[in-house]
């Protein structure tokens, strides 16, 4: 039987200041994407942008969810590099 040398300590989303900030940004982007999707579905208007259609709402939803997922992955797997002492 072989032993694995790689291990994970789990997803520590609140371990460092960077991961806390990235988790907060991820949550805000998820909420913004959902809000844009709902607003586009209901054909509401946004100040300075005008009226949203279902297509622009869907695009806003997908952009918000994509960048929210990218920020969540960064929060989970990126390690801060400046405090390692290298």
N, C-alpha and C positions, 0 to 999 in steps of 0.2 A: 504494500500500500504506500502511495506517495503522499507527501504533505505539500500543500501549496504555500508558497512564501508570500504571495500577495494577499492582502486582507483589506477589508473596508471597515471603517468604524461607523458606518451608517451615514446618512445625509445630515450633516450638521449645518443647518441653514442659519443658525444664530450663534456660531462660534466666534467669528471675527467681525470687525466693523464692516469690512467689505461684503461679507456674506449677508449681514443684516441689511445693508443698503441695497444690495442686489435683490434680496427677497422682497423688500418694500417696493422697489421699482417694478418688479415682476407682478406683484399684487395690483399695483396701480394700473399697469398696462392691461392686465386681464380685465379689470373693471372698466377701463376706458374702451376696450374693444367690445365688450358686451353692451355698454351704453351706446356706442356708435351703431352697433347692429340693431338694437331696439329702436333707436331714433330713426334709422334708415327704413326700418320696416313700417314704422308709423308715419313716415314722410314728414318728420318734424324739421324745423330749421335751427341752424346754429348761427349765433352772431358772428359776423365777419366771414362766414363761409356760405351762407345761403341755405336753401332747402336741400335736404338729403333725399335721394331716391333709394329704392331697395338695393340697387347695384352699389352705390357709394356706401351705403350702410354695411353691405356684405364685405366690401373691400376694407372698410375701417375695422370691422370685426376680425377679419383674417390678419390684417397687419397687427392689431393689438394682441391677438392670441400668439402670433408668431414671435414678436419681440418679447412678449411676456414669457414664453417658453425659453427663449434664448437667455433672458436674464435669470430665469430659474435654474437653468443648467449651469450658468456661470456661478451662481450662488452656491450650488451644490458641489461643483467639482473644481473650481479655480482656487488655487492657494495664493495667498499674498506672498510676493517675492521679495519685498524690501526689508522685512524684519527677520530674515533667515541668517543674516550675518555673513553673507558671501561677499 
